[in-house]
């Protein structure tokens, strides 16, 4: 009953307010998330379909200041315009500004270790080898079995420091093309995962 109650509470919270920066489930992963949540032995606790971002470096992850975020393919001119807008308003930050591409990440709670292993086999069979099973211990109760689904698709490039660009616009366009290629591969993985996960009936 604990799994059923936890699932119900989690999905109610998700429906009322998504805690992500965006505030809602990303479009490219929404069908997959909804399907998993329809299964009796699984539910998602967090998800991201992948993204391309500009962020100002902070002392720790919570301190990072997001300057540009997209969960879709990015036009290089759009990103450059965002940088120009930042420069004209407040100036480019003194801290290092990074261009980052991140792949999908999905946390799925499973009812049992057998259920988790069934999902993990499907995930790894389509090439998501970094994925694994983790136990999320909660005080006063047994550990919660979670499958973390993630990819190797990631890119980090510093583009400014001390308020000045350290790369040219041509270089930014090149980096954006590389990030977009990674995002395209990432979206193909999501489609494959959505197809294969339907074996979990």
The 8 nearest C-alpha neighbors of each residue, nearest first, counted from 0:
[[1, 3, 2, 4, 5, 6, 110, 7],
 [0, 2, 4, 3, 5, 6, 140, 110],
 [3, 1, 5, 0, 4, 6, 110, 109],
 [4, 2, 0, 6, 1, 5, 7, 39],
 [5, 3, 7, 1, 6, 2, 0, 8],
 [4, 6, 2, 8, 7, 3, 1, 9],
 [7, 5, 9, 3, 4, 8, 2, 10],
 [6, 8, 4, 10, 5, 9, 11, 3],
 [9, 7, 11, 5, 6, 10, 4, 12],
 [10, 8, 6, 12, 11, 7, 5, 13],
 [9, 11, 13, 7, 12, 8, 14, 6],
 [10, 12, 14, 8, 13, 9, 7, 15],
 [13, 11, 15, 9, 10, 14, 16, 8],
 [14, 12, 10, 17, 16, 11, 15, 9],
 [13, 15, 11, 12, 16, 10, 17, 9],
 [16, 14, 12, 13, 11, 17, 10, 18],
 [17, 15, 13, 14, 12, 18, 22, 23],
 [16, 18, 22, 13, 23, 19, 15, 14],
 [19, 17, 22, 16, 20, 23, 13, 21],
 [18, 20, 22, 21, 17, 23, 24, 45],
 [21, 19, 22, 18, 23, 17, 68, 65],
 [20, 22, 19, 23, 24, 25, 18, 17],
 [23, 21, 17, 19, 20, 18, 16, 24],
 [22, 24, 17, 21, 25, 19, 16, 18],
 [25, 23, 29, 26, 46, 22, 17, 28],
 [24, 26, 28, 27, 29, 48, 23, 47],
 [25, 27, 29, 28, 24, 48, 30, 70],
 [28, 26, 25, 29, 48, 186, 30, 189],
 [29, 27, 48, 31, 26, 25, 30, 32],
 [28, 30, 32, 26, 31, 27, 24, 25],
 [31, 29, 33, 32, 28, 34, 27, 193],
 [30, 32, 34, 193, 28, 29, 33, 35],
 [33, 31, 29, 35, 34, 30, 36, 28],
 [32, 34, 36, 30, 31, 35, 29, 37],
 [33, 35, 37, 31, 36, 32, 30, 38],
 [36, 34, 32, 37, 38, 33, 42, 41],
 [35, 37, 42, 33, 34, 38, 32, 41],
 [36, 38, 34, 35, 33, 39, 42, 41],
 [39, 37, 36, 35, 40, 41, 34, 200],
 [38, 40, 41, 37, 36, 42, 3, 110],
 [39, 41, 110, 38, 109, 114, 42, 111],
 [42, 40, 109, 108, 38, 39, 35, 36],
 [41, 43, 36, 108, 107, 35, 6, 44],
 [44, 42, 107, 106, 45, 108, 36, 32],
 [43, 45, 106, 107, 42, 108, 9, 46],
 [46, 44, 106, 43, 105, 47, 107, 104],
 [45, 47, 105, 104, 106, 48, 44, 24],
 [46, 48, 104, 103, 49, 105, 25, 45],
 [47, 49, 103, 28, 25, 27, 104, 46],
 [50, 48, 102, 103, 101, 47, 70, 182],
 [51, 49, 70, 101, 69, 100, 52, 102],
 [50, 52, 100, 69, 99, 68, 70, 101],
 [53, 51, 68, 67, 99, 98, 54, 50],
 [52, 54, 98, 67, 66, 97, 65, 99],
 [55, 53, 65, 66, 64, 97, 96, 56],
 [54, 56, 96, 64, 63, 95, 94, 65],
 [55, 57, 63, 95, 94, 96, 54, 64],
 [58, 56, 63, 62, 59, 55, 60, 64],
 [57, 59, 62, 56, 60, 63, 61, 55],
 [58, 60, 62, 57, 61, 63, 56, 64],
 [59, 61, 62, 63, 57, 58, 56, 64],
 [62, 60, 63, 59, 57, 64, 58, 56],
 [61, 63, 57, 59, 60, 58, 64, 56],
 [64, 62, 57, 56, 60, 61, 55, 65],
 [63, 65, 55, 54, 66, 62, 56, 57],
 [64, 66, 54, 67, 53, 63, 55, 68],
 [65, 67, 54, 53, 64, 68, 55, 52],
 [68, 66, 53, 52, 65, 69, 54, 81],
 [69, 67, 52, 51, 53, 50, 70, 66],
 [68, 70, 51, 71, 50, 52, 67, 73],
 [71, 69, 50, 49, 51, 48, 68, 25],
 [70, 72, 69, 73, 50, 182, 51, 49],
 [71, 73, 179, 182, 74, 70, 69, 183],
 [74, 72, 75, 71, 179, 69, 175, 77],
 [73, 75, 77, 76, 78, 72, 175, 172],
 [76, 74, 78, 172, 77, 175, 73, 79],
 [77, 75, 79, 78, 74, 80, 172, 81],
 [78, 76, 80, 74, 75, 79, 81, 73],
 [77, 79, 81, 75, 80, 76, 82, 74],
 [78, 80, 76, 82, 81, 77, 75, 83],
 [81, 79, 83, 77, 82, 78, 76, 84],
 [80, 82, 78, 84, 79, 83, 77, 85],
 [81, 83, 79, 85, 80, 84, 86, 78],
 [84, 82, 80, 86, 85, 81, 79, 87],
 [85, 83, 81, 87, 82, 86, 80, 88],
 [84, 86, 82, 88, 83, 87, 90, 89],
 [90, 87, 85, 91, 83, 84, 88, 89],
 [88, 86, 84, 85, 90, 89, 83, 91],
 [89, 87, 85, 86, 90, 84, 83, 91],
 [90, 88, 86, 85, 87, 91, 92, 84],
 [91, 89, 86, 85, 87, 88, 92, 162],
 [90, 92, 162, 86, 85, 93, 89, 163],
 [93, 91, 162, 94, 90, 161, 55, 96],
 [94, 92, 161, 162, 160, 95, 91, 163],
 [93, 95, 92, 160, 56, 161, 55, 96],
 [94, 96, 160, 56, 159, 55, 97, 93],
 [97, 95, 55, 159, 54, 158, 157, 56],
 [98, 96, 157, 54, 156, 53, 158, 99],
 [97, 99, 53, 156, 52, 155, 157, 158],
 [100, 98, 155, 52, 154, 51, 97, 53],
 [99, 101, 51, 154, 153, 178, 50, 52],
 [100, 102, 153, 49, 50, 152, 99, 51],
 [103, 101, 49, 152, 150, 185, 153, 104],
 [102, 104, 49, 48, 47, 149, 150, 105],
 [105, 103, 149, 47, 148, 46, 102, 48],
 [104, 106, 46, 148, 45, 147, 47, 107],
 [107, 105, 147, 45, 44, 43, 146, 148],
 [108, 106, 43, 146, 42, 145, 44, 105],
 [107, 109, 145, 42, 41, 144, 43, 146],
 [110, 108, 41, 115, 111, 144, 40, 114],
 [109, 111, 40, 41, 2, 114, 108, 144],
 [112, 110, 114, 113, 109, 115, 144, 40],
 [111, 113, 115, 114, 116, 144, 109, 110],
 [114, 112, 116, 111, 115, 117, 110, 109],
 [115, 113, 117, 111, 112, 116, 109, 110],
 [116, 114, 112, 118, 109, 113, 117, 119],
 [115, 117, 119, 113, 118, 114, 120, 112],
 [118, 116, 114, 120, 115, 119, 113, 121],
 [117, 119, 115, 121, 116, 120, 122, 114],
 [118, 120, 116, 122, 121, 117, 123, 115],
 [121, 119, 123, 122, 117, 118, 124, 116],
 [122, 120, 124, 118, 119, 123, 195, 117],
 [121, 123, 119, 120, 124, 127, 125, 118],
 [122, 124, 127, 128, 126, 120, 125, 121],
 [123, 125, 121, 126, 122, 120, 127, 128],
 [126, 124, 123, 122, 127, 121, 191, 192],
 [125, 127, 123, 124, 128, 122, 188, 150],
 [128, 126, 123, 150, 129, 122, 130, 125],
 [127, 129, 123, 130, 126, 150, 122, 131],
 [130, 128, 127, 149, 150, 131, 151, 148],
 [131, 129, 148, 149, 128, 147, 127, 123],
 [132, 130, 147, 146, 133, 129, 119, 148],
 [133, 131, 146, 145, 147, 134, 115, 144],
 [132, 134, 145, 144, 146, 135, 131, 147],
 [135, 133, 144, 143, 142, 145, 136, 132],
 [134, 136, 143, 142, 144, 133, 137, 145],
 [137, 135, 142, 143, 134, 141, 138, 140],
 [138, 136, 140, 142, 139, 135, 141, 143],
 [137, 139, 140, 136, 141, 142, 135, 143],
 [138, 140, 137, 141, 136, 142, 143, 135],
 [141, 139, 137, 138, 142, 136, 143, 1],
 [140, 142, 143, 136, 137, 139, 138, 135],
 [143, 141, 136, 135, 134, 137, 144, 140],
 [144, 142, 135, 134, 136, 145, 141, 108],
 [145, 143, 134, 109, 108, 133, 142, 135],
 [144, 146, 108, 133, 107, 132, 134, 109],
 [147, 145, 132, 107, 106, 131, 108, 133],
 [146, 148, 106, 130, 131, 105, 132, 145],
 [149, 147, 130, 105, 104, 146, 106, 131],
 [148, 150, 104, 130, 103, 129, 147, 127],
 [151, 149, 152, 127, 102, 129, 103, 148],
 [150, 152, 153, 129, 102, 149, 127, 128],
 [153, 151, 102, 150, 181, 101, 154, 185],
 [154, 152, 101, 100, 102, 151, 155, 99],
 [153, 155, 100, 99, 156, 101, 178, 152],
 [156, 154, 99, 98, 97, 100, 157, 153],
 [155, 157, 98, 97, 158, 99, 154, 174],
 [158, 156, 97, 96, 159, 98, 95, 155],
 [159, 157, 165, 166, 97, 164, 96, 156],
 [160, 158, 164, 165, 96, 163, 95, 157],
 [159, 161, 95, 162, 163, 94, 93, 164],
 [160, 162, 93, 163, 94, 92, 95, 159],
 [161, 163, 93, 91, 92, 160, 159, 90],
 [164, 162, 159, 160, 161, 165, 91, 93],
 [163, 165, 159, 166, 158, 160, 162, 167],
 [164, 166, 159, 158, 163, 160, 167, 157],
 [165, 167, 164, 158, 170, 168, 171, 159],
 [168, 166, 170, 169, 171, 165, 164, 158],
 [167, 169, 171, 170, 172, 166, 79, 173],
 [170, 168, 172, 167, 171, 173, 166, 174],
 [169, 171, 173, 167, 172, 168, 166, 174],
 [170, 172, 168, 174, 173, 169, 175, 167],
 [171, 173, 169, 175, 75, 170, 174, 168],
 [174, 172, 170, 176, 171, 175, 169, 177],
 [175, 173, 171, 177, 176, 172, 178, 170],
 [174, 176, 178, 172, 177, 173, 75, 179],
 [177, 175, 179, 173, 174, 178, 172, 180],
 [178, 176, 174, 180, 175, 179, 181, 173],
 [177, 179, 175, 181, 176, 180, 100, 174],
 [180, 178, 182, 176, 181, 177, 72, 175],
 [181, 179, 183, 177, 182, 178, 176, 184],
 [180, 182, 178, 184, 179, 183, 185, 152],
 [181, 183, 185, 179, 180, 184, 186, 178],
 [184, 182, 180, 186, 185, 181, 179, 187],
 [185, 183, 187, 181, 182, 186, 188, 180],
 [184, 186, 182, 188, 183, 187, 102, 181],
 [185, 187, 189, 183, 188, 184, 182, 190],
 [188, 186, 190, 184, 189, 185, 191, 183],
 [187, 189, 191, 185, 186, 190, 192, 184],
 [188, 190, 186, 192, 187, 191, 193, 185],
 [191, 189, 193, 187, 188, 192, 194, 186],
 [192, 190, 188, 194, 193, 189, 195, 187],
 [191, 193, 189, 195, 194, 190, 196, 188],
 [194, 192, 190, 31, 196, 191, 195, 189],
 [195, 193, 191, 192, 196, 197, 190, 198],
 [194, 196, 192, 197, 193, 198, 191, 121],
 [197, 195, 198, 193, 199, 194, 192, 121],
 [198, 196, 199, 195, 194, 200, 193, 34],
 [197, 199, 196, 200, 195, 194, 121, 118],
 [200, 198, 197, 196, 118, 38, 117, 195],
 [199, 198, 197, 38, 196, 39, 40, 37]]
